[in-house]
Amino acid sequence: MFCLPKQYSRVQVNLCGGWGIKMAHLAIIGSGIIGRSWAIVAARAGLHARLVVRRAEARADVAQAILSAADNALPIAPSVPVDQLMQRITFVATPEEAAKDAGFVFEAIREDLAEKAALFRLLESLAPPDAILASSTSSFGASRFAGDLHTRARIIVAHPLAPPHLIPATEIVPAPFTALQTVETVFELMRALGQKPLLVRSEQPGFVMNRMQGALLLEMMRVVEEGVMEPEDVDSIIRDGFGLRWAFLGPFAGIDLNAPGGIADYLKRYGFMFEDLARERGMKTPAVTPSIISTLHEALRAAHPLNDQPKRLAMRDRLMAALRALRRDQGVN
């Protein structure tokens, strides 16, 4: 956690003693699911957002979509009335209007590499020279669309899971040319916005979240294709199985609680299953190595001493029971 105030001209955040962001507004280019959701995130945190909606006749529909989404998300920030939130979102017709005097610019257009490259070339000339330019791309590293820009040090990827106003996890992916100051400022801004920034240390296709999701979905499709299980039952494995646990614990933290000695104990007991899967997929080298066991053990024990296991297990059980009760009360089977 960054405890000292960081300064990047129009953006200033102090997470230790409260926070404030000094900027005229935040700009969002793209009014689809992600762009609308980022507008809610910004407005909910007290910022003004300019959202590009090119066609005037589409603005009523975009406003209604934002209003509905914000209303459904009200329990996250009940102190921010929806009408107040909507007053902080302004529709503009062009990137020029949005980026003028902006301290931070979100690109949220469709996944077209050429279009992104063209937009960032434009934004470089439109936005203030010290504004941060962030892409919400889910697949392209900034090196692929911004490597030739003169001010590329201020360009970064901030990839959310959809929709970010409900899901805080956001991958922060610097390119090799992104300045450390840009990374630090984006981390602080994301935290101030209520997001959970996660550093991806090197660019790779699909970053990390989509690669993890892709690996799971590929296996789910395989078992359906081969007739091993029906699609609804495969979904149920997540919805009525892992998902109940993963809502509160990541998979690493989850298996850490499934053996008396924590994750190292679990992998020593059951690592052969993962080795078998790895060989089935053609891996030539061991998957569950002493190195990864040590790394995971050290990380989990630094966060959770083994003598905390009974307390963590009790908390897991209470939260899972509460989630099942909530689903029952909401009529979710």
C-alpha positions in Angstrom: 0.0 0.0 0.0 1.3 3.5 -0.9 1.1 5.5 2.3 2.8 8.8 1.2 0.9 11.2 -1.1 1.8 10.7 -4.7 1.6 13.7 -7.1 1.1 13.5 -10.8 -0.1 17.0 -11.5 -3.9 16.8 -11.6 -4.1 13.6 -9.6 -3.2 13.5 -5.9 -4.3 10.7 -3.6 -3.4 10.1 0.0 -4.7 6.7 1.1 -3.4 6.9 4.7 -5.3 9.9 5.9 -8.2 10.1 3.5 -8.0 11.0 -0.1 -8.7 13.7 -2.6 -8.3 13.9 -6.4 -7.6 17.2 -8.0 -8.7 17.2 -11.6 -11.2 19.0 -13.7 -12.8 15.7 -14.6 -12.2 12.1 -15.7 -12.8 11.3 -19.4 -14.2 8.1 -20.8 -14.1 7.3 -24.5 -16.7 4.6 -25.2 -20.2 4.2 -23.9 -20.6 0.5 -24.0 -20.9 -1.8 -20.9 -17.4 -0.9 -19.7 -17.5 2.8 -20.4 -20.9 3.2 -18.7 -19.7 1.2 -15.7 -16.5 3.3 -15.4 -18.7 6.4 -15.3 -20.6 4.9 -12.3 -17.3 4.1 -10.6 -16.0 7.6 -11.0 -19.3 9.3 -10.1 -19.8 7.1 -7.0 -16.4 8.2 -5.8 -17.3 11.9 -6.1 -15.6 12.6 -9.5 -17.1 14.2 -12.5 -17.0 12.1 -15.6 -17.3 13.1 -19.3 -18.6 10.1 -21.3 -18.4 10.2 -25.1 -21.7 9.3 -26.7 -21.3 10.3 -30.3 -25.0 10.2 -31.4 -27.3 12.6 -29.6 -30.3 10.3 -30.2 -28.5 7.5 -28.2 -28.0 9.6 -25.1 -31.4 8.9 -23.6 -30.8 5.1 -23.9 -27.3 5.4 -22.4 -28.6 7.5 -19.5 -31.3 5.0 -18.8 -28.8 2.1 -18.9 -26.5 3.9 -16.4 -29.5 4.9 -14.2 -30.7 1.3 -14.0 -27.2 -0.1 -13.4 -26.5 2.5 -10.7 -29.8 1.8 -9.0 -29.2 -2.0 -8.9 -25.7 -1.3 -7.4 -27.0 1.1 -4.7 -26.2 -1.2 -1.8 -22.5 -0.9 -2.5 -22.6 2.9 -1.8 -26.0 3.7 -0.3 -24.8 7.1 0.8 -24.6 8.3 -2.8 -28.1 8.8 -4.2 -28.5 7.8 -7.8 -29.7 11.2 -8.8 -26.6 12.8 -7.3 -24.5 10.2 -9.1 -26.1 11.0 -12.4 -25.4 14.7 -12.0 -21.7 13.9 -12.0 -21.9 12.3 -15.5 -21.9 14.5 -18.5 -22.4 13.3 -22.1 -20.2 14.8 -24.8 -20.1 14.1 -28.5 -16.3 13.9 -29.2 -13.1 12.7 -27.6 -11.9 16.3 -28.0 -14.6 17.5 -25.6 -14.0 14.7 -23.1 -10.2 14.9 -23.0 -9.9 18.6 -22.7 -8.5 19.4 -19.2 -8.9 15.8 -18.1 -6.5 14.4 -15.5 -7.3 10.8 -16.4 -8.6 9.3 -19.6 -10.2 5.8 -19.9 -10.4 4.3 -23.4 -13.2 1.8 -23.5 -13.9 1.2 -27.2 -14.2 -2.1 -29.0 -11.4 -4.6 -29.2 -9.9 -3.4 -32.5 -6.2 -2.8 -32.4 -6.1 -0.3 -35.3 -8.9 1.7 -33.8 -7.2 1.8 -30.4 -3.9 2.9 -32.0 -5.6 5.7 -33.9 -7.5 6.8 -30.8 -4.3 7.0 -28.6 -2.5 9.0 -31.3 -5.4 11.4 -31.1 -5.6 11.4 -27.3 -1.9 12.2 -27.1 -2.5 15.5 -28.8 -5.9 16.2 -27.1 -5.3 15.4 -23.4 -3.1 17.6 -21.2 0.5 16.4 -21.4 0.5 15.2 -17.8 -2.8 13.3 -18.0 -2.7 9.6 -17.7 -4.1 7.6 -20.6 -5.5 4.2 -19.7 -7.0 1.5 -21.9 -9.6 -1.0 -20.6 -8.6 -3.5 -23.3 -9.0 -7.1 -22.3 -6.4 -8.5 -24.7 -3.8 -6.1 -26.1 -0.8 -4.8 -24.2 -0.1 -1.1 -24.6 3.0 -1.9 -26.5 0.8 -3.0 -29.4 -1.1 0.3 -29.8 1.0 3.0 -28.2 4.7 2.0 -28.6 5.4 4.8 -31.0 3.9 7.7 -29.1 6.1 10.5 -27.8 4.4 10.5 -24.3 4.0 6.7 -24.0 5.4 6.8 -20.4 2.0 7.9 -19.2 0.1 5.1 -21.0 -1.1 2.0 -19.2 -3.7 -0.7 -19.3 -6.4 -0.8 -16.6 -8.4 -4.0 -17.5 -11.5 -4.6 -15.3 -13.8 -7.6 -15.1 -17.2 -6.6 -16.3 -18.9 -4.6 -14.9 -16.3 -2.7 -12.8 -18.9 -0.8 -10.8 -19.8 -4.2 -9.3 -16.5 -6.1 -9.6 -13.5 -4.3 -8.1 -10.7 -6.5 -9.4 -8.8 -4.5 -12.1 -5.6 -5.6 -13.8 -3.0 -2.9 -14.0 -0.7 -3.8 -16.9 2.3 -1.4 -17.6 4.2 -1.7 -20.8 8.0 -1.7 -20.7 7.9 2.0 -21.4 5.3 2.9 -18.8 6.7 5.2 -16.1 6.8 3.9 -12.5 5.1 7.1 -11.4 2.2 6.3 -13.8 1.8 2.8 -12.2 1.9 4.2 -8.7 -0.6 6.9 -9.5 -3.0 4.5 -11.2 -2.8 2.1 -8.2 -3.7 4.9 -5.8 -6.5 6.3 -8.0 -8.0 2.8 -8.5 -8.0 2.2 -4.7 -9.6 5.6 -4.2 -12.3 4.7 -6.7 -13.1 1.6 -4.7 -11.4 -0.8 -7.1 -8.9 -3.6 -6.3 -5.8 -2.9 -8.5 -3.8 -6.0 -9.4 -0.3 -5.7 -10.9 0.5 -7.8 -14.0 4.3 -7.5 -14.2 4.6 -8.3 -17.9 2.4 -8.1 -21.0 1.0 -11.3 -22.3 -2.1 -12.0 -24.5 -5.2 -12.0 -22.3 -3.2 -10.7 -19.3 -3.9 -13.0 -16.4 -7.7 -12.9 -15.6 -8.7 -13.9 -19.1 -6.1 -16.6 -19.3 -7.4 -18.1 -16.0 -11.0 -17.8 -17.1 -10.1 -19.2 -20.5 -8.4 -22.3 -19.0 -11.5 -23.0 -17.0 -13.9 -22.4 -19.9 -11.9 -24.6 -22.2 -12.0 -27.5 -19.8 -15.8 -26.9 -19.3 -16.3 -27.0 -23.1 -14.2 -30.1 -23.4 -16.3 -32.1 -20.9 -19.5 -31.0 -22.6 -18.1 -31.8 -26.1 -17.1 -35.3 -25.0 -20.4 -36.0 -23.3 -19.0 -36.2 -19.9 -21.5 -33.8 -18.4 -24.4 -31.6 -19.4 -23.8 -27.8 -19.7 -26.1 -27.0 -16.8 -24.3 -29.4 -14.5 -20.9 -28.0 -15.5 -22.2 -24.5 -14.6 -23.5 -25.9 -11.3 -20.0 -27.1 -10.4 -19.0 -23.4 -10.2 -22.4 -21.9 -9.1 -23.2 -24.4 -6.4 -19.7 -25.6 -5.7 -16.5 -23.6 -6.1 -18.3 -20.3 -6.5 -19.6 -20.5 -2.9 -16.1 -20.7 -1.6 -14.4 -18.5 -4.2 -16.8 -15.6 -3.3 -14.7 -15.2 -0.1 -11.5 -17.1 -0.8 -9.3 -17.3 -3.9 -8.4 -20.9 -5.0 -5.0 -20.7 -3.3 -6.5 -19.5 0.0 -9.3 -22.1 -0.5 -7.1 -25.1 -0.7 -4.9 -23.7 2.1 -7.8 -24.4 4.4 -8.3 -27.9 3.0 -5.3 -29.6 4.7 -4.1 -29.3 8.3 -0.7 -28.0 7.3 -2.0 -25.5 4.8 -1.3 -25.2 1.1 2.1 -27.0 1.3 0.5 -29.9 3.0 -2.4 -29.9 0.5 0.0 -30.0 -2.5 2.1 -32.7 -1.0 -1.1 -34.8 -0.5 -2.8 -34.1 -3.7 -0.2 -32.6 -6.1 -0.2 -35.9 -8.0 -3.6 -35.0 -9.4 -2.3 -31.8 -10.9 0.8 -33.6 -12.3 -1.5 -36.1 -14.0 -3.5 -33.2 -15.5 -0.3 -31.5 -16.7 1.0 -34.6 -18.4 -2.4 -35.1 -20.0 -2.1 -31.7 -21.5 1.4 -32.4 -22.8 3.5 -30.6 -20.2 7.0 -32.0 -20.3 8.2 -30.5 -17.0 6.8 -30.9 -13.4 3.9 -28.6 -12.5 3.9 -28.9 -8.8 7.6 -28.1 -8.1 9.3 -27.5 -4.7 9.8 -23.9 -5.9 6.1 -23.2 -6.4 5.1 -25.0 -3.2 7.6 -22.9 -1.3 6.5 -19.7 -2.9 2.8 -20.4 -2.2 3.5 -21.6 1.4 5.5 -18.5 2.2 2.9 -16.1 0.7 0.0 -17.8 2.5 1.8 -18.0 5.8 2.9 -14.4 5.6 -0.7 -13.4 5.3 -2.2 -16.1 7.5 -0.2 -17.9 10.2 -1.1 -21.6 10.6 -2.5 -21.0 14.1 -5.2 -18.8 12.5 -6.6 -21.8 10.5 -9.5 -22.6 13.0 -10.6 -19.0 13.0 -10.4 -18.7 9.2 -12.3 -22.0 8.7 -15.1 -20.7 11.0 -15.2 -17.4 9.1 -15.4 -19.3 5.8 -18.2 -21.5 7.0 -20.2 -18.5 8.3 -19.9 -16.6 5.1 -20.7 -19.5 2.9 -23.8 -20.2 5.0 -24.8 -16.5 4.8 -24.4 -16.6 1.0 -26.5 -19.7 0.6 -29.2 -18.1 2.8 -29.1 -14.9 0.6 -29.5 -17.0 -2.5 -32.4 -18.8 -0.9 -34.1 -15.6 0.1 -33.6 -14.1 -3.4 -35.1 -17.1 -5.0 -31.8 -18.2 -6.6 -31.7 -22.0 -6.8 
